[in-house]
Amino acid sequence: MKPMLKRFWAVFSKPSSHLSFGLLCLGGFLAGLIFWGGFNTALEVSNTEEFCISCHEMRDNVYQELQSTVHWKNNSGVRATCPDCHVPKNWTDKIARKMQASKEVWGTIFGTINTREKFVAKRGKLAQHEWDRLIANQSLECKNCHDYKSMDFENMSERGRVQMKMASERNQTCIDCHKGIAHELPEEMPSAEGVLAKLEDMATSGYKVGKSYFSVRQLPLFEDAALSKEGGQLNAATEVEILAIEGDAINVQIDAWRKTKGYGRVMFEDFGININEGFLTKEVAQSDEFMEKGESKVDDLTGLPWQKVSIKMWMRNASLTDSRETLWQFAKTTYDTSCSTCHNQPAENHFTANTWIGMFNGMLSFVNLDGDTQALVLKYLQKHSSDFSDAKH
C-alpha cells in the first residue's frame, strides 16, 4: 500500500511525460465545468417550491397560509412561489442567504419547530428575521414584481393611491406597511389595518365655511373644484380652514412652513420642527397661484432657509373632524398596544419632535400598521414630545 501511494504522489507531483499541457488544461476546464454545472444545478433545485415544502415544518404551516392569499390565486393568474419572496436574485446575496439557511437545516435535524406548537411559539422571531432582511434590502424581492415606476396610480382606489404615491415619493420599503401579506402575523402582533376606516366613519359632517377641521387620515389635494388634477397630499391630523363649499368639493386653506431649498414641496406645521402637514406637487410648489408667501427665516441649527406660506387647495367634502383629541385618543391607544409588544415604549415626551421621526421609523419593523395609522401615530408622538410638554425628560 505504501509503495503504491509513493508512486501516485510521484506521478501527481511531477510534470507529465505522456500528457500534453493543452490536454491537462482541457481536462481541468472540463472538470471545472462539470463541477460548476453540478453546483448550479443543485443550487437551482434548492430554489424550487418543491424543495422548500419538502420538510413538513414549511409544508404544514406557512405554505398552507400562502394558499389563502392573493399571492397564490388572483385575477392575473400570477403566482408567487417561496423562492420569489425569500431567495434574492443577485448571485452573491443568494449565496449569502444559502449560508444563512444552514441554520435551518440544523433546526430541521434537531426538531426546533417540528410541531405546530413549537412553530407558533417561534413565529415572531422567525418573522422578524425576514422583516429585517427585507428592510435592509429595501424589499428588493417585493420590488422584483411590484415596481413603483410601473404602477398605474390612477387605477387604484383613492386611499390606495394616496398611500402608494407617498410611499413612492420616499421609495419606502414595502414591508413597512405589508407585514402579514402572505402569512399570518405572530399572535402577539395584532393588525391595525382597517381601524382608521372605522374612525373615518366618525368624521364630522356638515362642514361650515370659516371653521377649522382636522384630517382624519392622509388625503389627496386638488388644484380645481372638479377634483380632476391632483396637487398634493394632506397628512393625517392636519388643520385646515374651510373657505368655500361646492357640492362634493371644499376649498381649504393650510397655514404652514416650508424649506425653500429645492422645490419646497413639503409642508411643516411650524418653523424648525419637522412635523409633516403634507406635500405639494412640484408644479403647485413652484406656482404663486395656490399660495401666499409670508416671512422667511433661517434655522440656526441647520442653516436652512424656511418660509411661511398659506396654501389654498381643493379636497373632497369628507374625512375631516372638528376634534383633534379624537385622533389623539386613537393614536395613543395604538401606540400603547402596538409599540409595547417587544419592550416598554418610551414616554411621548422623552424625545423632541424631530428625534421622534428616527425613533418611530426604527419601531416600524416590529409592528404592523398601515400608512394612515403610521402617519397619525407619528404626528401624535411629535405633538406630545418634549417640545410641547412641561414635564420634559
N, C-alpha and C positions, 0 to 999 in steps of 0.2 A: 504493500500500500504506500509506504513512504517513498520508495523509488519512483512510483508512478506519479505521485504528487510533485516530486522534484522535476520530472520530465515535463509535466504540464506547465509548471512555473517557468521552466527554461524556454519553452515554446512561446508562452504568453508574454514573457518579458523581453524577448528579443525580436528584432525585425524579421519578418517572414522571408524565407528564401524561395518560397514556392508561389506566394500570392502577391500580385502587384499592389502598389499603393492605391491605384484607382479602384481596384476591386475591393480593397479594405474600406475605402471611403464610401463606395456604393453600398457595401454591406452595412456600415454604420448608419448611413442615411435611411436605408430600408428598415433597419431595426428601430431607429428613432421615429420613423413614420408609423410603424405598427404600434409602437408604444403610445404615441400621441393620439393616433386614431382610437386605440382602445380606451385611453384615458378619457377622451372627449365623449366617446360613446357611453361609457359608464356614467359620466357627468350628466349627459342629457337624459339617460334613463332615470337618474335620481331627481330630475326636474320634471317628471310627469306626475299627473294627479294620481295615477295608479300606484306609483311608488309612495306618494305622500300618505295615502289611506291604507297602505299595506299593513300598518300597525293599528290595532283596534282603538288605541287612545285617540287618534285623529278621526278614524272612520266612524266611531260611535258617538263622537262629541261635536267638534266644530264642523265636520263635513255634513252632518245632519242639519245643523243650524243654517249652513250656507244654502241648502236646498229650498228654504222658505223665503229667500231674499231675491231682490231684483238682479243681483249678480248671477243668479242661477237661471232664472227664467224671466224674459222681458219681451217687449214688443219687437225689438230689433233682432232678437234671436242670437245675441252675442253673449256668450257665457265666459265668466272669469273663473279660471281654474286656480288651484292652490298656488302654483309657481308664478302665475301672473301677478299676484299681490305680494308674495313672500320671498321671491328669489330675484335679486337685482339682475338686470340685463347686462350691465357692464361686467366684463370678464373678471377684473381684479376684485370688484365688490362681490361678485358671485362666489369666487374662491374664498374670500374672507367669510362670507355667510356660511359656506360649507364647513369651514373650520369651526365656526361657532356651533354648527349643528352637531358636532361630535359630542357635545354635552347631552344632546337629545338621545343619541344612541346609548350613552351611559344610563340615562334615565329610563329608557326602554328595558335595558338589561336588568336593572335593579327595581323596576316596577314603581317608579316615582309617582306616576299618575295612571296606574293601571286599573283603577276603578273610578266610577263616576264621582264618588265622594271625594277621592283624592284630587281629581281633576278640578272640580268646583272649588275646592279649598285653595288650589294653586292658580286659579284662573286670573285673579287680579295681578299677580306677579308676572305671569306669562304674557298677559295683555300689555302690561306696562313696558316690558322689554321691547315688544313690537312697536308700540306707540313711540317710544324713544327713538327707535331706528327710523321710523317714518318722519318724525320731526327733524331728526338730524339731516336727512337727505331731501327735505322739502317735499315729502310724499311723492318721491320720484316714481314709484311703481303705480300709484294712482294716476299721475300725470302722463304716463305712457299711453293711457287711453283718454283721460279727461284733461285736455289741454285748454287753458284759458283762451288762447288765441283762436281756437276752433269752436268756441261756444257761441250759440245763437241766443243772445240775451233776450231778444225781442220775443222769442217763442216760449220764454219762461213765464211762470206766474209773476205777478208784480213783486210779491215778497221774495221769491227766489231770485228775481233779477236784482233787487236791492242787495241781497246777501252776496251773490256771486260777483257783482260788479265791485263791491267794496273789497272782497277777497282778492279779486284780480288786481285791483289797484295796489295792494300790498304784497302781491304774489304770495298769498298766505298758504301755509301748508294745509292740505285737505283734512288731515286727522284732527285738527283743532276743533272742527265742528262735526265731524262724521265718525266719531267712535261708535261702535256698535252697528255699523252699516252692513256688515256681513255676518257677524257673530253676536251672540248675546253678551251684554255687559256683565261685569262682575256684580254679584249680588249687592255689594256694599256701595255700588255706584249707580244710583237711580238717574234716569234721564230727565232733563228739564225740557226736552223738546215738546212743543205744543202748549206749554204753560202760558206763554205770553199771548197766545191766541185767545185763551180764556180771559186774560187780563184785558185784552183789547175789547172784548165784549162789554167791559165795564167802562169803556171810554165815554166821556161826556157827549151828549147830543145837543143839538140846537145851539150852535156856537153863535156868539154875538160880536158884532163889529166893535172894535175898541177894547176888547178884553184880551187878556193873555192866557195862553194854554201851554201844555207841555206834551211833546210827542210820546206816545206810549212805546213805540219801537222805532227802528230805522225806517225812514220813509223817503220816497222819491220827491224831488223838487222839479218844477217845470217852468219854462220860460213864458208860457201863454196859458190863458184861461181854458183853452180847449184841451189842455194837458197832452199835447201832441209832441212836444220836444223837451226831453229831459235836460235839466240844468244843473243837477247835482243830487246830493243825498243829505237828508237830515238825520242826525244821530238821535239815539234814544234820550228821553228826558231833556230835550232842548226846548227852551222857552221861545214862543212865537206870539206876536200880536196880530190879531186879525184886522185887516184893513178893508176888505170887501168880500162879499159872498155872491157868487154867481152860479146857481144851481149846484152841481156836484163839485165845483171848484171854489177854493178860498184863496184870496191874496193875503200873504202874510209878510210880516217884517221880522227880520232876525238881526238883532244887535250883537255884534261880535268883534273880535280882533283877528288879524291875520299877520303872518310873517311875510314881509314884502320881498324877501329874497326868493327869486324864482317866480312862479306864476301866482303865488298867494292863493292857492285853491282851498286850503284847509281853514275852516272857521274854528276859533277858540273862544271859550266863554269869557276870559279875562286876560289882561296883559301879563305876559311872562309865565302863564300857567297853561300847561298843555292839556286842558280839558276840552276834548273834541266835541264840537257842536255839529259837525258835518263837513262836507266838502262840495265844491263847485266844479263844473266842467271848466276846461281851460278857456273856452270861449266866453263863458259868463264871468270868470275871474278877471279877464282882460278887458271886459266891456264896462263902460260907465253907465250903460242903460239900466242896469239892475242894482246899482249900489251908489250910496253916498259915502264919500270918504271923509273921515274926521282927522283927529290929531294923530301924529306919528311920534313914536318914542323908540329908543334903543335899549334893549335889555342889557344891563351892565354885566350880568352873569355870562351870557353867551355872545354878546356883541352883535346880536341880530336885530335888524330894524322891524318894528311892529307898527301896525296901522289899525285904527278903529274904523269899522265900516258898519253901515246899515244897509242890509240887503233885502230887496223886495222880490219875492218869487211866488209862484202858484203851487198849490198842492191839493190833494183830494180832500173833500169835505168829510173827514173821518179820522179816527185813530189819534185823537187828542183828548187830554184830560185836564180838568181845572185843578187837580190835586196832585202835586208832586209827591206829597207824603205817601199816597197810594203806591206810587212807583218805588219809593224808598223802602216801604214795608216789604214789598215783594222781593226787592234786591237783597235786603238784609236777611230774609228767610233763606233765600237761595245761597247766599254766601255762608251763612251759619251751617246749613245742612250739607252743601256740596263740597265746601272747601275745608271741612274738618274730617274728611274720610281718612286721610293719611296722617294728619297731625293737628295740633291745636292752632287754628289760624290766628294770625296777629290781629290785634285790635285795629279798627279803622283808622284811628289817629296815631298809629305807630309810625307811619311814613308820611312824607309830603305827597302832594297831588302828583307831582312829576315822577317821584320814585315809585309810586304805585303802578305805573304803566309796566315797568320791567318786572316788578314782583308778580303782578297779576298774570302777565304773559307766561311767566315761569310756572304758575299754578295750572294753566290750561291743560298741560299734559296729564294731569291727574284727575280731571273732571270731564264730564260730558255735557257741555252747554251749547245751545245753538247760538248763532251770531247775534241775534237780538238780545238774548239773555246776557251774553258776554259784554256787549256794549253797555247795557243798563247797569250791571253789577260793577263794572269798572268805573263808571261815572259816579255811582253811589259811593264807592270807596274814596274816590278823589274828592268828592264834595263833603265827605266826613273825615278827611285827612287832617293832619296836624296844622295845615294851612288855615283850616276853618274851625278848629277845636280849641277851646280854652284849656282843656286838660291835655296838653301836649306831652308826648313821650320824649 
